[in-house]
Amino acid sequence: MTALLRASDLWKSFGERPVLRGVSVQLNAHEVVAVIGSSGSGKSTLLRCLNLLETIDDGQILLGDEDISDPRVDANRVRARFGAVFQQYNLFPHLSVIDNVTLAARVVHRMPRPDAEAKAMALLERVGLADKAREHPDRLSGGQQQRAAIARAVITDPELLLLDEITSALDPELVGDVLALVRELADEGATILMATHEMAFARDVAHRVLFLDQGRVVEQGPPAQVFGAAREARTREFLSRFTA
């Protein structure tokens, strides 16, 4: 398989508090990797470091053949290759849904507005929000806002998607709609690195699962191995809390 993203021996501290302690992860093209672990285990920090929203203290991140952890790299240019969706939807409240979805396509990727809006409408139709295109985010439910955020992330055809606990702020009845959309993207061959508390989803959709604990990769492997025959006692202890 073709390695699209390779992070090696990443270290990150905030003040005196170490958050990542030598984390390594590889993401292959068209692969879905789920990162699981307790709150505070370093999942969100890992994704933010990969997207250059945080500066690593040590280690290396390769996107394709480019060392994007080189401090001389243009971080904005690199981020344009990613699609990212976070726990909070981060939609601009003063913009309509369609303007939120098309913003990066128009401003960063220089897509003409008519082309961007046509593509956005096709995406909004797909995620069930075509009738909300001219609404502002405060008129949408949490699940609708998160689906709009996913549409915004994929409109530029990113090389990979980083999804950070995208269901954690949603009411339980809305989680299924958002996860169904992610499952569709995975089935279509998207490359996804997803931090999640949704164990059943990680088991059923991911190609590989990575268990992070106190900033270290404790275990990783296919879902059947991690969920069904975990090698490490700490992994078994963590998974015993779930009935997925």
C-alpha positions in Angstrom: 0.0 0.0 0.0 1.1 3.6 -0.6 2.0 5.5 2.5 0.3 8.9 2.3 1.1 10.1 5.8 4.0 8.9 8.0 4.6 10.4 11.5 7.6 9.1 13.4 8.4 9.5 17.1 6.3 12.6 17.7 6.8 14.4 21.0 4.7 17.3 22.2 4.5 19.0 25.6 2.5 21.9 26.9 4.7 23.5 29.5 5.9 20.8 31.8 3.1 18.4 30.7 4.0 15.8 28.1 1.0 15.0 25.8 2.6 12.9 23.0 5.5 10.6 23.9 7.1 9.1 20.8 3.9 8.5 18.8 4.3 7.0 15.4 1.5 6.4 12.9 1.3 5.6 9.2 -1.8 6.2 7.0 -2.0 4.5 3.6 -4.0 5.8 0.7 -7.7 4.8 0.9 -7.2 3.6 4.4 -9.4 4.4 7.5 -7.5 4.5 10.8 -9.4 5.0 14.0 -7.5 6.5 17.0 -9.1 5.4 20.3 -8.3 6.2 23.9 -9.5 8.0 27.0 -10.0 11.8 27.1 -6.6 13.3 27.6 -4.7 10.5 26.0 -3.4 12.8 23.2 -5.8 12.0 20.4 -6.8 15.6 19.5 -3.2 16.8 20.0 -2.0 14.2 17.6 -4.4 15.3 14.9 -3.6 19.0 15.5 0.1 18.3 15.2 -0.4 16.4 11.9 -2.4 19.3 10.6 0.3 21.7 11.7 -2.0 23.5 14.1 0.4 22.6 16.9 4.2 22.5 16.5 5.9 19.2 17.5 8.8 19.3 19.9 10.5 16.4 18.2 9.9 13.8 15.5 9.0 14.0 11.8 5.9 14.1 9.7 5.9 13.2 6.0 3.0 13.9 3.8 3.8 11.9 0.7 7.5 12.6 0.2 7.4 16.1 1.8 8.7 16.7 5.3 5.9 18.9 6.6 7.4 19.1 10.0 10.3 21.2 8.6 9.8 24.6 10.3 10.4 26.3 6.9 7.4 24.7 5.4 4.4 26.8 4.4 1.8 25.6 6.9 -1.2 27.1 5.1 -0.2 25.4 1.8 0.1 22.1 3.6 -3.3 22.5 5.4 -4.9 23.0 2.0 -4.1 19.3 1.3 -6.1 18.2 4.3 -9.7 18.2 5.1 -10.3 18.6 8.9 -13.5 18.4 11.0 -13.4 19.0 14.7 -15.6 18.5 17.7 -17.0 22.0 17.5 -18.3 22.7 14.0 -16.4 26.0 13.6 -18.9 27.3 11.1 -18.7 31.1 10.6 -22.0 32.4 12.2 -22.2 35.4 9.9 -22.0 33.3 6.7 -24.7 31.2 5.1 -24.3 27.4 5.0 -23.3 27.5 1.3 -20.8 30.4 1.9 -19.3 28.4 4.8 -19.0 25.3 2.6 -17.4 27.1 -0.4 -15.1 29.5 1.5 -11.9 27.4 1.4 -12.6 26.3 -2.2 -13.0 29.9 -3.3 -10.3 31.6 -1.2 -7.6 29.0 -0.8 -8.1 26.9 -4.0 -9.2 29.8 -6.2 -12.3 27.9 -7.5 -14.6 30.3 -9.3 -17.7 31.0 -7.2 -20.2 29.4 -9.7 -18.2 26.2 -9.8 -17.8 26.2 -6.0 -21.5 26.8 -5.4 -22.5 24.1 -7.9 -20.2 21.6 -6.2 -21.4 22.7 -2.8 -25.1 22.3 -3.7 -24.3 18.8 -4.9 -22.7 18.0 -1.6 -25.4 19.7 0.5 -28.0 17.6 -1.5 -26.0 14.5 -0.6 -25.9 15.3 3.1 -29.6 16.4 3.2 -29.0 20.1 3.6 -29.8 21.5 0.2 -32.9 23.3 1.6 -30.6 24.9 4.3 -28.1 26.3 1.8 -29.0 30.0 2.4 -29.7 29.6 6.1 -27.2 30.7 8.8 -25.7 28.0 11.1 -27.7 29.1 14.1 -30.8 27.8 12.3 -29.4 24.3 12.0 -29.3 21.5 14.6 -25.9 20.2 15.8 -26.1 17.2 13.5 -26.9 19.5 10.5 -24.0 21.8 11.4 -21.6 18.9 11.6 -22.7 17.5 8.3 -22.2 21.0 6.8 -18.7 21.0 8.3 -18.0 17.6 6.6 -19.2 19.0 3.3 -16.9 22.0 3.8 -14.0 19.6 4.4 -14.5 17.4 1.4 -15.4 20.1 -1.2 -11.7 20.6 -2.1 -11.1 16.9 -2.7 -8.4 16.7 0.1 -5.7 14.0 0.1 -6.9 12.9 3.5 -9.5 13.7 6.1 -8.7 14.3 9.8 -11.8 13.8 11.9 -11.5 14.8 15.6 -14.2 13.4 17.8 -16.8 14.7 15.4 -19.8 13.2 17.3 -18.8 14.1 20.8 -20.8 17.4 20.9 -23.9 15.8 19.3 -27.1 14.6 20.9 -27.2 10.8 20.7 -29.9 10.6 18.1 -27.9 12.8 15.7 -24.7 10.7 16.0 -25.9 8.0 13.5 -26.5 10.5 10.7 -23.0 11.9 10.9 -21.4 8.5 11.2 -23.4 7.2 8.2 -21.9 10.0 6.1 -18.4 9.1 7.2 -19.1 5.5 6.4 -20.1 6.5 2.9 -16.9 8.5 2.4 -14.9 5.5 3.6 -16.7 3.2 1.3 -15.8 5.5 -1.6 -12.1 5.3 -0.8 -11.4 8.4 1.2 -8.3 8.3 3.4 -9.4 9.0 6.9 -7.6 9.4 10.3 -10.4 9.6 12.9 -10.1 10.1 16.6 -13.3 8.7 18.1 -15.1 7.4 21.2 -17.5 5.4 18.9 -16.1 1.9 19.5 -18.7 0.1 17.3 -18.0 2.5 14.4 -14.2 2.0 14.8 -14.6 -1.8 14.9 -16.9 -1.9 11.8 -15.4 0.8 9.5 -11.7 1.2 10.3 -9.1 -0.8 8.6 -6.8 -0.3 11.5 -7.2 0.8 15.1 -4.6 2.6 17.2 -5.0 2.7 21.0 -3.4 5.8 22.5 -2.9 6.0 26.3 -1.1 8.8 28.2 0.5 9.9 24.9 1.9 6.6 23.8 0.7 4.1 21.2 0.0 1.0 23.4 -1.5 -1.2 20.7 -2.5 -1.0 17.0 -3.8 -3.5 14.5 -6.9 -4.6 12.6 -10.1 -4.1 14.5 -10.7 -7.8 14.9 -7.4 -8.1 16.7 -7.6 -5.0 18.9 -11.3 -5.5 19.9 -11.4 -9.2 19.9 -7.9 -10.3 21.0 -6.0 -7.3 22.4 -2.5 -8.2 23.3 -2.0 -5.5 26.0 -3.6 -5.5 29.4 -4.1 -1.8 29.2 -6.1 -2.1 26.0 -8.3 -4.8 27.4 -8.9 -2.7 30.5 -9.9 0.3 28.4 -12.2 -1.7 26.1 -13.9 -3.4 29.1 -15.7 -0.1 29.7 -17.6 -0.5 26.5 -20.3 -2.9 25.4 -19.8 -2.3 21.7 
